[in-house]
Amino acid sequence: MTNGNDRPIKALEAARDVVKQLVTIDAALLAFGVSFVQNITKSQGPTGWIDLATILLLVSLACGLATLFRIVAETHPQSGDINDKVLRFALIASMLTFAGATVCIAIYILKAPTPLPDLSK
Protein backbone atom coordinates (compact mmCIF):
# COMPACT_ATOMS: atom_id res chain seq x y z
CA MET A 1 0.00 0.00 0.00
CA THR A 2 1.33 3.39 -0.94
CA ASN A 3 1.10 6.44 1.25
CA GLY A 4 -0.23 9.79 0.11
CA ASN A 5 3.26 11.10 -0.69
CA ASP A 6 3.71 8.56 -3.50
CA ARG A 7 0.60 9.65 -5.37
CA PRO A 8 2.14 12.59 -7.34
CA ILE A 9 5.11 10.46 -8.39
CA LYS A 10 2.83 7.61 -9.50
CA ALA A 11 0.72 10.07 -11.53
CA LEU A 12 3.84 11.38 -13.25
CA GLU A 13 5.01 7.83 -13.99
CA ALA A 14 1.63 6.98 -15.53
CA ALA A 15 1.69 10.14 -17.67
CA ARG A 16 5.25 9.31 -18.74
CA ASP A 17 4.23 5.82 -19.84
CA VAL A 18 1.28 7.12 -21.87
CA VAL A 19 3.38 9.79 -23.57
CA LYS A 20 6.16 7.32 -24.39
CA GLN A 21 3.63 5.07 -26.11
CA LEU A 22 2.12 8.02 -27.98
CA VAL A 23 5.54 9.22 -29.16
CA THR A 24 6.35 5.70 -30.36
CA ILE A 25 3.10 5.48 -32.33
CA ASP A 26 3.68 8.98 -33.79
CA ALA A 27 7.16 8.01 -34.96
CA ALA A 28 5.92 4.71 -36.42
CA LEU A 29 3.10 6.39 -38.34
CA LEU A 30 5.48 9.03 -39.70
CA ALA A 31 7.96 6.34 -40.77
CA PHE A 32 5.14 4.38 -42.42
CA GLY A 33 3.94 7.51 -44.22
CA VAL A 34 7.42 8.36 -45.48
CA SER A 35 7.84 4.79 -46.74
CA PHE A 36 4.70 5.03 -48.85
CA VAL A 37 4.80 8.70 -49.82
CA GLN A 38 5.26 7.91 -53.52
CA ASN A 39 2.22 5.62 -53.57
CA ILE A 40 0.13 8.15 -51.66
CA THR A 41 1.00 11.04 -53.99
CA LYS A 42 0.12 8.91 -57.05
CA SER A 43 -3.21 7.81 -55.61
CA GLN A 44 -6.54 9.30 -56.59
CA GLY A 45 -7.48 10.00 -52.98
CA PRO A 46 -7.63 13.41 -51.28
CA THR A 47 -3.95 13.72 -50.35
CA GLY A 48 -4.55 16.98 -48.46
CA TRP A 49 -5.82 14.90 -45.55
CA ILE A 50 -2.55 12.96 -45.45
CA ASP A 51 -0.60 16.22 -45.53
CA LEU A 52 -2.63 17.53 -42.59
CA ALA A 53 -2.19 14.22 -40.73
CA THR A 54 1.57 14.44 -41.20
CA ILE A 55 1.66 17.97 -39.79
CA LEU A 56 -0.49 16.93 -36.82
CA LEU A 57 1.72 13.90 -36.15
CA LEU A 58 4.81 16.11 -36.16
CA VAL A 59 3.14 18.52 -33.71
CA SER A 60 2.03 15.57 -31.56
CA LEU A 61 5.58 14.21 -31.56
CA ALA A 62 7.03 17.60 -30.59
CA CYS A 63 4.46 18.08 -27.80
CA GLY A 64 5.08 14.53 -26.59
CA LEU A 65 8.81 15.16 -26.36
CA ALA A 66 8.17 18.45 -24.54
CA THR A 67 5.93 16.56 -22.12
CA LEU A 68 8.62 13.97 -21.45
CA PHE A 69 11.18 16.69 -20.74
CA ARG A 70 8.75 18.43 -18.40
CA ILE A 71 8.02 15.15 -16.58
CA VAL A 72 11.74 14.74 -16.00
CA ALA A 73 11.87 18.26 -14.57
CA GLU A 74 8.88 17.56 -12.32
CA THR A 75 10.16 14.22 -11.00
CA HIS A 76 13.51 15.69 -9.96
CA PRO A 77 12.11 17.56 -6.95
CA GLN A 78 10.33 15.51 -4.30
CA SER A 79 7.18 17.55 -4.76
CA GLY A 80 6.62 16.76 -8.47
CA ASP A 81 3.18 17.85 -9.62
CA ILE A 82 1.09 16.29 -12.41
CA ASN A 83 -0.96 19.52 -12.44
CA ASP A 84 1.96 21.64 -13.66
CA LYS A 85 0.47 23.95 -16.33
CA VAL A 86 3.23 23.43 -18.92
CA LEU A 87 3.09 19.66 -18.44
CA ARG A 88 -0.68 19.57 -18.69
CA PHE A 89 -0.76 21.77 -21.82
CA ALA A 90 1.91 19.73 -23.65
CA LEU A 91 0.23 16.43 -22.71
CA ILE A 92 -3.22 17.58 -23.86
CA ALA A 93 -1.80 19.13 -27.06
CA SER A 94 0.01 15.90 -27.89
CA MET A 95 -3.12 13.81 -27.39
CA LEU A 96 -5.40 16.17 -29.32
CA THR A 97 -3.08 16.48 -32.31
CA PHE A 98 -2.64 12.70 -32.39
CA ALA A 99 -6.42 12.30 -32.39
CA GLY A 100 -6.69 14.88 -35.18
CA ALA A 101 -4.10 13.02 -37.26
CA THR A 102 -6.01 9.79 -36.74
CA VAL A 103 -9.22 11.43 -37.98
CA CYS A 104 -7.41 12.83 -41.06
CA ILE A 105 -6.02 9.39 -41.92
CA ALA A 106 -9.47 7.85 -41.50
CA ILE A 107 -11.05 10.48 -43.78
CA TYR A 108 -8.36 9.86 -46.41
CA ILE A 109 -9.01 6.11 -46.28
CA LEU A 110 -12.79 6.56 -46.47
CA LYS A 111 -12.58 9.00 -49.40
CA ALA A 112 -9.98 7.01 -51.36
CA PRO A 113 -11.33 5.38 -54.51
CA THR A 114 -12.60 1.84 -54.14
CA PRO A 115 -10.94 -0.36 -55.16
CA LEU A 116 -7.57 1.33 -54.81
CA PRO A 117 -5.76 1.70 -58.14
CA ASP A 118 -2.93 -0.69 -58.96
CA LEU A 119 0.13 1.54 -58.73
CA SER A 120 2.63 -1.15 -59.73
CA LYS A 121 2.06 -0.50 -63.46
N, C-alpha and C positions, 0 to 999 in steps of 0.2 A: 504494500500500500504506500502510495506516495503522499508526502505532506503538501501543504498548500504552497510551499516555496518552489516546488518542482513544476508547478503548473505552467508558468510562463515559458520555461525552458522546453517543456514538452510541446507546447503550442508552436514554438519556433521550429522545433525539430519536425513537426508534422507539416508545417508550411514549407520548410526546406525540401522535404521529400516530394511534396506535390509539385513544387516548382522545378525540381530536378527532372521529374518525369515529363513535365510540360516542355521544358527546354529540349529534352531528348526527342520528343515527338516533333517539335518544331524543326529541329535540325534534320531529322529523317525525312519529313515531308519536303523540305527545301532541297535536300539531296535527290530525292525521287523526282521532283519537278525539274531540276537541272538535267537529270539523266534523260528525261523525255521531252525536253524543250523543243527539239526539232519536230517531233511528232505532234506536239500540241499546236505549234504555230502553223503546221500544214493542215490541221483539221478544219472542219467546217463549223465547229462549235464557236460560241461567243468567247473568244480568248481574253476579252477584257476582264472577265470574272477571274481567270487564272492570274492575270496581272495583279488585280486587287488582292487576291489571296496571297500572292507572293509578298506583296508589301506588308500585309497584315501579319504574316508569319515572321517577317524580319522584325517588325515592331514588337511582336510577342516575344521573340527571342531576346531582343535587347532589354525589354522590360523584365523578362525572367532572369537575365544575368544581373540586372540592377537589383532585383529582389534578393538574389543569392548573396550579393555583396553586402546588402543592407542587413540580411540575417546574420552574416558573419560579424558585422559591427554590433548588432544587438546582443549576440550571445557572448561577446567578450566580457562585458560587465555582468555582474551577478544579477542585476535587476533588469535583464533583457525584457523587452515589451513587444508583444505581437501587435499591439495597437499603435505602434509608431506610425505617424502619418505618411512618411516617405515609403516605408515598407508596405503599408496597406495600399497606397496608390499604385505602386509598381506591381504588386501582386494582382490587384483587380484589373489593371490595364493589360497585363500579360494574359490573363484569363479571357477578358472580353475580346481582345484582338485575335486570340486563338479561335474563339467561338465564331467571330466574324469570318476568319479565313475558312473555317469548316463550312460555313453557310455558302460562301462564294464557290468553293469546290463543288458542293452539292448542286448548286444552281448550274454550274458549267456542265456537270454530268447529266443533269436532267434536260438541259437544252441542247445537248450535243445530238447530232443526227443519229437516228437509229435505222439500220445498224451502222456502226462506225465504219468509215471508209477504210479500205485496205491501203495502207500507206507504204507497203513494201514494193509497190510497182513503180 
